[in-house]
């Protein structure tokens, strides 16, 4: 992911799953738990990073609070598999 950030010109990434994600792999996790979502950005690092802990797959709902024009803005990314409405 760091390579993608660098090549695409992003300064930071918030990942929901994986070794450097907000929810590290747990023993017994199925491969579906290794797929999360991410938020990439430029400029200052986010003030806050989180996942929706109460969601069925929390690593797929990533939130970050970033500064935009001197104001805090919450941004989110959610992964929905094909066929989910």
N, C-alpha and C positions, 0 to 999 in steps of 0.2 A: 504494500500500500504506500510506503514511503516513496518508492520509485514512481508510482503513478502521480502522487502529489507533486513531486519535483518536476516531472516531465510536463504536467498539465499546468504548472505555475501556481499551485496551491501551497500555502504555508503550513497548514495544520489539517489534521483529520481526527474525527471522533468516531470510533468504531463500536458497534454494539457487541459483536462476538469476536472470538479468537484470542490468542495469547496476549495481544496488546489492547483488547477490547474492554468495555465496561463490565462484561460478563465473561470471565475466563471460562474455558472448558471445564466441565465437571466430570468426575469419573462416571462412566456409564452413559454419557451423552450420546445420542444417535447423531448421525451426520447432519440431520436437519437442524440441529442446534448450533452447528458451526456456521450456518448462513445467517448473517444479520443484515443490518443496514448501516450506512455511514453518512456523515456530513463532512464535507471538505470546505475549506474557506481560505481567504486571504486576509492578511492583516493580523491584528492582535488575536491571541488565543482566546477561546471562549471563557467567560466568567464562570460558567457552570457547565457540567456535562452530566447527563443522566440517561437512564433507560426507564421504561414503564415497568417497574418491578412487579405490579399486580397483573400484567398482561400474560396470556398463556405462553407466549414466546417473547419475553421482554427484550431480548437482544435485537429484535426486529423493529422496535420503536425507540429511536434515539432522539434525544432533545439536547439542545445547547442554548445558552444565553450568550449572545454576542453584542458588541457595541456597534450601533449603526447611527452615525450622526450624533454621537455623544449620548445616545439613549440605549437602554438595554432592550434587546429584541429576542424573543424566543423563537428558535427555528427547530423544525422537526423533520425527521425522515422515517418513513414506515415502509417495510417490505410486505407486500401482499402477493402470495403466489397466484399463478394463473387460475382463473375461475372463481376467485373470491370477489364478491360484490361489495 
